[in-house]
Amino acid sequence: MSERPDDEIDDTSAPLIEHLAELRTRLIRSVMAFFVAMCVCFFFAEPILNTMVEPIAEILRRRGESPQLIFTAPQEKFFVLIRISIVFGLALAFPYIGYQMWRFVAPGLYRSEKNAFLPFLVASPILFLIGASFAHLVVTPLAMNFFIGFSDAIPTLAAILTGEEVPQAAQSDELRTIFLGSVRESLDLSLRFILAFGICFQLPVLLTLMGKAGLVSTEGLKGVRKYAIVGILTLAALVTPPDVITQVILFSVVYSLYEVSIFLVARVERRRNAELRAMGLLDDDEAEST
């Protein structure tokens, strides 16, 4: 099949040494951008940390406890701020890093391939931000409320089952456990939720790209829908606390993304069939069977 005149690859040819030199230059620029972004984020690491642990603070306020976290080693908080600087510095520099990588690989792509991949490069970070925001604003508060309130739930449940009076925290002389959260562990849990949901929200991008490459089809995705439901339920049980509400929310969101992916793959197939039909390479019977 001959390429169309308007679908030409860039005719800029360069020997291997020049390609390696260009790759080195773009990697150096990316590393410098990451370093600058990390330094900028370090100055704002404390407000970022306060924002990240605000769900925990709000739960402690509702429980009548002091909204504070502790660190058990002299260097713990410093390295927590460094970790925040690295994670958010990478996120801040990602658009520039992605641009540098795109500028390196773009000359080797056809014009149609550039037009096909560019929307996904834009959609991927946007979907990640949506997933991260959903995790921080919805999932993390539910999870923290479950975990922190678990210490109060067990004595109350035991008293109900045995018919005894439900103990009151303020009046009971018995030993009780209280939450003294570590800065590092609390941040790690919040970041784990953010990464998990940010990656889950990449499902439409991944399946649509696979559809463009011919690796998946609409009928195939519909055929494995029941297995996808089981897989999503398993994922919800693994990345969320044993809380039915949180698991139902995650299942609903990820399964909705799966259905959106089926719709996007169907659009890709219709567009591909229309192009092949216009070129005379596909008749109506073959289009209906694909």
Summary of the structure (lengths in Angstrom):
residues: 290
radius of gyration: 25.7
end to end distance: 19.7
largest distance: 84.7
contacts: 771
relative contact order: 0.10
helix: 76%
strand: 1%
